[in-house]
């Protein structure tokens, strides 16, 4: 697949930003609160200003959506490959060339003699 950041539209960037927010929030950290250890959801999404990017992407004004798309496209390459893969899986994007022959999504079928046009 080409670089996914080149293929993002405001709609797909919104889907990816929401998925990224969920992926980052799924990371938990152990903290001691009043002597007890508790799990706290990750705050990296807020640090990366994902809520602002999402709000821009859902804006009714085109210039805000464009600004949100630009911000997301700047953020995307800074993410780790593992995080990008998790986001792409969450939104259902995949590289058809990397799929197995038996995978229904690959759309590749072996050429059989009966498929060849007769001369």
Phi, psi and omega in degrees: 000142173296174178302120183301332182296333178283344184258359181286133169254171177303324181290314181288328177294323177296315177300315182292321180294319177295319178294320178297319178299318179293319180297316181288325179289336180290341176285126181245156180231145177271131177227151174261122178235119182052041176083352179252143179276127179232154176267131182242134179295153181296147182249010184296326178301317178292321179296327178275001178065035178298321178301322178293317179298316180297316178298322177293320182292335179262004180296153177278342181271130183301320183294327176290319177297319178296321178294320177295319178296316178299316180296319180293319180293333175285326181286321188309309183292345180278348180282154178291158180299323180296316180294316178299317179297319179296321178293314181297322176294321182295327180265001174086016177272145178206162178264109183299334181287339181268358182278154178287155179303324184282348181289128183296335182282349187288335180057021178249130178234141177293145179283124180254153182304324181288343179278339182285138178292139179277147183262000000 
